[in-house]
Amino acid sequence: MSEVQNTAMAGDSQFSHALQDDGADHARGDMLAYLCLVLGVVTLALALGEKWDIATAAHWIGVITGLAGFVLSMYAQMTSVTTRERWILMPGWVLAGTFGAVNFYFAVT
């Protein structure tokens, strides 16, 4: 094989791990990033449930989920070591914080 093909093949292997761009294992950081994103999406889903007239208790669960996602995202952001982790963290952080507040509004009104 030529050197260009070897370089291309070596370059492809570095993209085999979703969030790791430095070659090190960041299992804890990856798990936190995906957990924050999931919490943000769950909080969003509970806030959008207002359209289907969900119970007030579900909005309080959305408030708790949003608060947990927001605080966890802040911690994960401070301890993240790769840019790819931060790209997953930020949407979760924004969704959890914003829609946690929306759930709070729906829960108290």
Secondary structure as GFF3:
##gff-version 3
##sequence-region A 1 109
A	DSSP	alpha_helix	3	13	.	.	.	ID=ss1
A	DSSP	alpha_helix	27	48	.	.	.	ID=ss2
A	DSSP	three_ten_helix	49	52	.	.	.	ID=ss3
A	DSSP	alpha_helix	56	79	.	.	.	ID=ss4
A	DSSP	alpha_helix	83	108	.	.	.	ID=ss5
###
